[in-house]
């Protein structure tokens, strides 16, 4: 009997040691709820109000968001457009009616980035009326060659595919064909929330030749189109800084860093391996967000943004290998598939992060959530949601 009691006490003591502080110390395995969690590219937020979902961002002390300055990017796109117009001449007013008419491709009315880009363009052109309704706008004005012109948004439309996907390039092609027929020479300019839809517009067989068109994302095909004089301009949200920044924050957390070192090591100062991202990134304390800067890409500087350019400040490290499960909301998203994913795949091996990437269909959250599994096999998680208000769906699965 004494032997049995002794064995029981020994097992009880071991169990207490093994799971103290939420960790299985003997195997050095952290509970999933305590592992690093990074949201990227799609900031957890309310799709109606834009308010940041701080419940998701406060999931644990190792939860952060890495992306870019959406509001700042909208303003940069707006300034790029007005700078272009300021240096244009009267011929841009195709029918000579003294009005600059434009059409607007909206990505996703429930996405903060889409809202910020729509707002930025409209504010620059004077057509923003402060409404959260994307269909509401007013008459604006702009200076062209020292003369003031009226500005009218002929139509703005969310580009939703027949399958329900948003930011849809095929929907933009169809919309542009209809606009060109409906408005004819009233269209003096085309503005798009992203490059994929802008390139879709250019695929319309009746796209009005010579009409300036502005995108956003600086995808490789868009950069090439600027070089060829087809696309007028785009905005770089610095995909390399974002992708490497997502991995760098994970690396810092996995190495046990805390406090300010999580978002300064490898950013404003070199990390333990000598790596430092070259592009500036700002940390927003209130929302636990690390944001890359935006820049305009035009015919004057497009060669600086050609594909294949990587950050020389990041090289191979001898960090211990860690495994990360990463979700991408839509395998067909042009920016993520052609720009963000290749950057992740370039930088992850340099930081000794072994990525397992699962991709959704851009429509149903389940297309990502159903693949967000086998958590014990991973040291950390990086989440790109289908809907920005789905953060809890992911954290609930990690809650043990």
C-alpha positions in Angstrom: 0.0 0.0 0.0 2.8 2.4 0.9 4.4 1.7 -2.5 1.2 2.5 -4.3 0.8 5.8 -2.4 4.4 6.7 -3.2 3.9 6.1 -6.9 0.7 8.2 -6.8 2.5 11.1 -5.1 5.4 10.9 -7.5 3.0 11.0 -10.5 1.1 13.9 -9.0 4.3 15.9 -8.4 5.4 15.2 -12.0 2.1 16.3 -13.4 2.3 19.5 -11.4 5.8 20.2 -12.7 4.9 19.2 -16.3 2.1 21.7 -16.7 3.2 24.6 -14.4 2.7 28.0 -16.0 0.8 26.5 -19.0 3.9 24.6 -20.2 4.8 21.0 -20.4 8.3 21.7 -19.1 9.7 18.2 -19.4 9.0 18.2 -23.1 9.4 22.0 -23.4 6.0 22.2 -25.2 4.0 25.4 -24.9 0.2 25.2 -24.9 -1.3 26.4 -28.1 -3.1 29.3 -26.4 0.3 30.7 -25.3 2.0 30.5 -28.6 2.9 33.5 -30.8 0.0 34.6 -33.0 0.4 37.2 -35.9 -2.5 38.5 -37.9 -1.2 39.9 -41.2 -2.5 41.8 -44.3 -6.1 41.8 -43.0 -6.4 43.6 -39.6 -9.0 42.2 -37.2 -11.7 44.8 -37.3 -15.4 45.6 -37.6 -16.3 45.6 -41.3 -18.9 48.3 -40.8 -17.3 50.8 -38.4 -13.6 49.9 -39.0 -13.0 49.6 -35.3 -10.0 47.4 -34.5 -11.0 44.1 -32.9 -8.9 44.4 -29.7 -10.3 41.2 -28.2 -8.5 39.3 -31.0 -5.4 41.5 -30.7 -5.3 40.9 -26.9 -5.6 37.1 -27.3 -2.3 36.7 -25.5 0.8 38.8 -24.9 2.4 37.4 -28.1 -0.4 38.6 -30.5 0.4 41.3 -33.0 -0.7 42.6 -36.4 1.8 43.2 -39.3 0.6 45.1 -42.3 0.8 48.5 -43.8 -0.6 52.0 -43.2 -4.0 51.6 -44.9 -5.2 55.2 -44.3 -1.8 56.6 -45.2 -1.8 54.5 -48.4 -5.1 55.9 -49.5 -3.8 59.4 -49.0 -0.7 58.5 -51.0 -2.8 57.2 -53.9 -4.9 60.3 -53.8 -1.9 62.5 -54.0 -0.4 60.5 -56.9 -3.6 61.1 -58.8 -3.8 64.8 -58.2 0.0 65.2 -58.9 -0.6 63.5 -62.3 -3.6 65.8 -63.0 -1.7 68.9 -62.0 0.9 68.2 -64.7 -1.7 67.1 -67.4 -3.2 69.4 -70.0 -6.7 70.2 -71.2 -6.7 67.1 -73.5 -7.4 64.9 -70.5 -10.9 66.3 -70.5 -11.9 64.1 -73.5 -15.2 65.7 -74.4 -14.2 69.3 -73.4 -17.1 69.7 -71.0 -14.9 71.1 -68.2 -15.6 68.1 -66.0 -13.2 65.3 -65.1 -15.4 62.1 -64.9 -14.0 59.0 -63.4 -15.1 55.5 -62.5 -14.0 53.6 -59.3 -13.3 49.9 -58.8 -14.0 49.1 -55.1 -12.5 45.9 -53.7 -14.5 44.9 -50.7 -16.9 47.3 -49.0 -16.3 45.5 -45.7 -12.5 45.7 -45.8 -10.6 48.5 -44.0 -8.0 48.8 -46.8 -10.6 49.1 -49.5 -12.4 51.8 -47.5 -9.2 53.7 -46.9 -8.3 53.7 -50.6 -11.7 54.8 -51.7 -11.6 57.6 -49.1 -8.1 58.6 -50.0 -8.9 59.0 -53.7 -12.2 60.8 -53.1 -10.7 63.2 -50.6 -8.0 64.1 -53.1 -10.5 64.7 -55.8 -13.0 66.5 -53.5 -15.7 63.8 -54.0 -15.6 62.5 -50.5 -18.7 63.4 -48.4 -17.8 61.7 -45.2 -20.2 58.8 -45.6 -19.4 55.2 -44.8 -21.7 54.2 -47.7 -19.4 53.6 -50.7 -22.3 54.6 -53.1 -22.5 58.1 -51.7 -20.2 60.9 -53.0 -20.4 64.5 -54.1 -19.0 66.8 -56.8 -15.4 67.7 -56.4 -12.8 69.8 -58.1 -9.1 69.5 -59.2 -6.4 71.7 -60.7 -5.2 70.8 -64.2 -2.5 73.0 -65.8 -3.4 75.9 -63.4 -7.2 75.7 -64.2 -9.9 74.3 -62.0 -12.1 71.5 -63.3 -15.2 70.0 -61.8 -14.8 66.3 -60.8 -17.6 63.8 -61.0 -17.5 60.1 -59.9 -19.6 58.6 -62.7 -20.0 55.3 -60.9 -18.2 53.3 -58.2 -18.8 49.6 -57.9 -17.6 46.7 -55.6 -16.0 44.1 -57.9 -17.6 40.9 -56.7 -17.2 37.8 -58.8 -20.0 35.4 -59.7 -18.6 33.0 -57.0 -18.9 35.7 -54.3 -15.2 36.6 -54.2 -14.2 40.2 -53.8 -11.5 42.3 -55.4 -12.3 40.3 -58.5 -10.4 41.1 -61.7 -12.9 39.4 -64.1 -15.7 41.5 -62.5 -13.7 44.6 -63.2 -13.3 43.6 -66.9 -17.0 43.2 -67.2 -17.7 46.5 -65.3 -15.3 48.4 -67.4 -16.8 47.2 -70.6 -20.2 48.4 -69.4 -18.9 51.7 -68.2 -17.1 52.4 -71.5 -20.4 51.8 -73.4 -22.6 53.7 -70.9 -20.4 56.8 -70.3 -18.3 56.8 -73.5 -16.1 60.0 -73.6 -17.3 61.2 -70.2 -14.7 58.8 -68.7 -11.5 60.8 -68.3 -9.9 58.6 -65.6 -10.1 55.2 -63.9 -9.3 54.6 -60.2 -9.0 51.1 -58.7 -8.5 49.9 -55.1 -5.9 47.4 -56.3 -3.8 46.4 -59.3 -5.7 43.2 -60.0 -8.9 45.1 -60.8 -7.0 47.8 -62.7 -5.4 45.2 -64.9 -8.9 43.6 -65.3 -10.2 47.0 -66.5 -7.5 47.1 -69.1 -8.6 43.8 -70.5 -12.0 45.2 -71.5 -12.1 45.2 -75.3 -13.5 48.7 -75.4 -11.3 50.3 -72.8 -10.9 53.9 -74.0 -7.3 54.3 -75.3 -5.1 56.7 -73.5 -7.4 57.2 -70.4 -5.2 57.2 -67.3 -5.7 54.4 -64.8 -4.4 54.1 -61.3 -4.0 50.9 -59.2 -2.6 49.9 -55.9 -0.2 47.1 -54.7 2.7 47.4 -57.1 2.3 43.8 -58.4 4.9 42.6 -60.9 2.5 42.8 -63.9 1.4 46.3 -62.9 5.0 47.5 -62.6 5.7 46.1 -66.1 2.5 47.8 -67.4 3.7 51.1 -66.0 7.0 50.6 -67.8 5.1 49.9 -71.0 3.0 53.0 -70.7 -0.3 51.0 -70.1 -0.9 51.6 -66.4 -0.5 55.2 -65.2 0.5 54.5 -61.6 0.2 52.3 -58.5 1.1 52.3 -54.8 3.7 50.1 -53.3 2.7 48.9 -49.8 6.2 47.5 -49.5 5.4 43.8 -49.7 9.0 42.8 -48.7 8.9 44.8 -45.5 5.4 43.3 -44.7 6.3 39.7 -45.4 9.7 39.8 -43.8 8.2 41.9 -40.9 5.6 39.2 -40.3 8.3 36.6 -40.0 10.7 38.8 -38.0 8.1 39.4 -35.3 7.5 35.7 -35.2 11.2 35.1 -34.9 11.6 37.6 -32.1 8.7 36.0 -30.1 9.9 32.5 -30.7 13.4 33.6 -29.5 11.7 34.8 -26.2 11.9 38.5 -26.8 9.2 40.7 -25.2 8.2 44.3 -24.8 9.7 46.8 -27.3 12.3 44.3 -28.5 9.5 42.4 -30.3 9.0 45.3 -32.8 12.4 46.9 -32.7 14.8 44.0 -33.1 15.3 43.5 -36.9 13.5 46.7 -37.6 15.1 49.9 -36.1 18.0 47.9 -34.7 19.7 44.6 -35.9 18.4 41.4 -34.4 20.6 38.8 -32.6 21.7 37.4 -36.0 22.6 40.8 -37.6 19.5 41.2 -39.7 17.6 44.5 -40.1 14.8 45.3 -42.5 15.7 48.3 -44.6 12.3 49.8 -45.1 10.8 51.9 -42.3 8.0 50.4 -40.3 6.0 52.1 -37.5 4.6 50.5 -34.4 1.2 51.6 -33.2 1.0 50.8 -29.5 -2.8 51.1 -29.1 -3.5 48.5 -31.7 -0.4 46.3 -31.4 0.2 46.9 -35.1 3.5 47.2 -37.0 2.9 49.0 -40.3 5.0 49.4 -43.5 5.1 52.7 -45.3 3.6 53.3 -48.8 5.1 55.0 -51.8 3.8 56.0 -55.3 5.1 54.1 -58.3 4.9 56.0 -61.6 6.7 56.2 -65.0 9.4 58.2 -63.3 10.5 55.5 -60.8 8.9 52.2 -61.9 12.3 50.5 -62.5 13.1 50.8 -58.7 10.2 48.5 -58.0 10.8 45.7 -60.6 10.2 42.2 -59.5 13.0 40.2 -57.9 14.4 43.0 -55.7 14.8 41.7 -52.1 16.0 43.3 -48.9 19.8 43.2 -48.7 19.5 43.8 -44.9 18.3 40.3 -44.4 20.5 37.3 -44.9 20.9 33.7 -43.7 20.8 33.3 -39.9 21.8 30.5 -37.6 18.6 30.8 -35.6 17.0 27.5 -34.3 14.4 26.2 -36.8 10.8 26.8 -35.8 7.6 25.6 -37.4 4.8 28.1 -38.3 1.3 27.4 -39.7 0.2 30.3 -41.9 -3.2 30.9 -43.6 -3.9 32.9 -46.8 -7.5 33.9 -47.3 -7.6 33.4 -51.0 -5.3 31.4 -53.2 -6.5 33.4 -56.2 -5.7 36.9 -54.7 -3.3 38.6 -57.1 -1.3 40.5 -54.6 -0.9 37.7 -52.1 -0.2 35.0 -54.7 2.1 37.0 -57.0 3.9 39.3 -54.4 3.3 38.4 -50.8 3.7 34.6 -50.9 6.9 34.6 -52.9 8.4 37.1 -50.4 7.4 34.8 -47.5 9.0 31.9 -49.3 12.2 33.9 -49.8 12.6 35.2 -46.3 11.3 32.3 -44.2 14.4 30.0 -44.8 16.7 32.9 -44.1 15.1 33.3 -40.6 15.0 29.5 -40.2 11.2 29.4 -40.2 9.6 26.3 -41.6 6.3 27.5 -43.1 3.2 25.4 -43.7 0.9 27.5 -45.8 -2.8 26.8 -46.2 -5.0 28.8 -48.5 -8.7 29.5 -48.7 -11.1 30.4 -51.5 -11.7 34.0 -50.6 -15.4 33.4 -49.9 -16.0 31.2 -46.9 -14.1 31.4 -43.7 -14.3 27.6 -43.4 -12.1 27.3 -46.4 -9.2 28.5 -44.2 -10.5 27.4 -40.8 -10.9 23.7 -41.8 -7.2 23.7 -42.7 -6.2 25.5 -39.5 -5.5 22.3 -37.5 -2.8 20.1 -36.0 -1.7 22.9 -33.8 0.6 20.8 -31.6 2.9 20.4 -34.7 3.6 24.1 -34.8 5.5 26.7 -32.7 3.5 29.7 -33.8 0.7 30.9 -36.1 0.2 33.6 -38.8 -3.4 34.3 -39.9 -4.8 36.1 -42.9 -8.6 35.9 -42.6 -11.3 35.8 -45.2 -13.4 38.3 -43.3 -11.8 40.9 -41.0 -14.2 40.1 -38.1 -13.3 36.4 -38.0 -10.5 36.7 -35.5 -12.3 34.9 -32.7 -13.1 32.0 -35.0 -9.3 31.3 -35.1 -8.5 32.1 -31.5 -11.3 29.8 -30.3 -9.7 26.9 -32.0 -6.4 27.7 -30.2 -8.1 28.0 -26.7 -6.5 25.0 -25.0 
